[in-house]
């Protein structure tokens, strides 16, 4: 007898199920309604004490718990709505934001040293004595200064202090001879930025069993940053990267004589920026208890890339005695397999130097940082004729913070981490729009050269004069970046080749692959301002005119001007009219000042033709209007 399969029709496809319930009461109500609707003859006792209600309420409780965890899981997976710190940290670091466990206070340290005088036979502005340049000291980064009130608060300089460079250097006579009155010692002053930080050095070993992306945990909860990670046995340095897949980092090289033609700009560009490929690398991961982990890769540093990455020169050739494989199928994924996550630290011992400090307590008052706890010099003793005097000069170094330290605070709050991470998502650490390129150029650290004004435009947008550019041909994907900088007197000037080279290297890590960046010199148009005002009777004409000059100088402050900003003559008239005592402004005139004895820009500009409706418009070539000498180029009179 054959067995027949029987299909049972329970009628479930016609039943109406309510999916809206999300909590216990809603689940319980829906289950009761479901039983009453589809099982009216089977079960009808919905009393609180009935056995059937036990199972209904248990099912409602299970549904409530599952619904809660489902909602919570979804919420905690979204950065904007997550509440648990561990989830916010994980989400923030996954979008490239590294939360701060502490923030150091910052201040300016004034450093003093004594320098003996030397007789100058050529004379110098009426005196035959000057500081002996052989005794100018050069202090390495890492000068540590402690507070006289609390020795546990330590500040540390990050840059070299070179007294031989006249930038931000002040010299005054400190001691003179009793008989002749000739200078014996000079007091030389320099200033440098310092942060509240001290160096901690620890040794860690990675077990041979930690083969799956091993990490090292630093237990300090106020770590500012990692200074160095060195493999103890081989003295090999490991480098920090934002994420393990990044193979290149920025490195700096002192702009010395070894750097060929760029060394002539070492006064303004002390370091040359370079890109370096680093297989030995690690990234930082912040934990919920404000400690940090150093996460390493799991690659084999002794294995060559060609073992897993085919050589493009050999693809399809086969062996010398075999047939060619030009028509053979090739797995493209083989070309993407490589040790891009860095070398493994398994079985190695590391010496880690890192900076700790910061916090609210590091916001010390002025004149409290006076004790030097550590100082190192870069010395060239061959130029020193008197070592005893030289050692005395080294002992004369003194420090003081003439301004209070500010900015110190503890770890970021959960909400601050969330908001900063959301901002990092928008930035994406990439330059896409014009504003991205402008901000990226302006944010290049000053140690690589200072950029003051930036204008960005597509290569085909402007019919500009390219005689000062490196552009060879028009490229629809090229971006022209017009730049200007400041000289030592904060006057606009073109940038030297060292700054351009550093900016080219700096921007290359952020630009889109298909973009090309042409770095060009912007144009400076020097101008003068002539104005007339009438003054009410009863007012001192000289005082009113002096205030008018101050207002116009503030208006043309170079910090307020950028590329392609027009001059609004009506706005200047309104500013003058608002000066107390001014009755009317009969004349405001803008004139072009070119070359001549004032060392003005050689660019000439027809102000009259560029003026329309009391607006002086800039040229098509990106230019900046500059009043180079406000005290003499702005002239006014009372009529």
Beta strands, then each sheet from edge to edge (+ up, - down):
strand 1: 106-124
strand 2: 127-131
strand 3: 138-139
strand 4: 144-147
strand 5: 154-157
strand 6: 161-162
strand 7: 170-176
strand 8: 183-205
strand 9: 215-218
strand 10: 223-231
strand 11: 236-240
strand 12: 248-254
strand 13: 271-277
strand 14: 281-286
strand 15: 292-296
strand 16: 349-357
strand 17: 369-374
strand 18: 398-401
strand 19: 453-458
strand 20: 478-486
strand 21: 492-493
strand 22: 516-521
strand 23: 523-535
strand 24: 567-568
strand 25: 582-592
strand 26: 611-612
strand 27: 615-616
strand 28: 623-626
strand 29: 634-638
sheet 1: 2+ 1- 8+ 5- 4+ 17-
sheet 2: 2+ 1- 18+
sheet 3: 2+ 1- 8+ 7-
sheet 4: 2+ 1- 8+ 16- 10+ 11- 14- 15+ 9-
sheet 5: 3+ 6-
sheet 6: 12+ 13-
sheet 7: 19+ 20- 21+
sheet 8: 19+ 20- 22-
sheet 9: 25+ 23- 28-
sheet 10: 25+ 23- 29-
sheet 11: 24+ 27- 26+
end
